[in-house]
Amino acid sequence: MFTRRLWVVVAILGLLVLGLTVGCGPKPPCPVGPEVVKQSQAKTAQVEKDLAEATAEREQLENELSEKQARLNELRGKPEELEKKLEALMRGSGR
């Protein structure tokens, strides 16, 4: 029984030592050529530029939306005043 356990421990240690000494071996050469890498980098740069432009446009649109929502909330409390302005506009247009 003791020799069987000793044999298992020695086998495990031997496998560990073998694995550490052999290692994974040298890395294989990269199958992707430098031209492909440069093209990918150029495409990435273009996408990052487009993203920056879209982010700036989004911020501008969000600012416009908040201004329009503030104006809407301001006008919501004044329906009588808006009706008077509408009547004046309708009279001015000849209707």
C-alpha positions, 0 to 999 in steps of 0.5 A: 500500500505504501509503495503504491502511494509512493509510486503515484507520488513519484509518477506525478512529480515526474510528470510535473518535472517533465512538463516543466523541462519540455515546455510548450516549444517555440511559437509558430510563425504568424500566418498574417502578413504585414500588409494585412496588419497595416490594412487592419490598423487603417480600418481601425483608425477610420472606425475610431474617427467615425466613432468620435464624430458620432459621439460629438453629434450625439452630444449635440443632439442631446443638448438640442433635445434638452433645450426643446424639452425645457421649452416644452415644459415652459409652454405646457403651463400656458395653454391660454397664452398659446391659444391667443397666439394661435388665433392671432396667427390665424387672423394674420394669415387670412383664415 
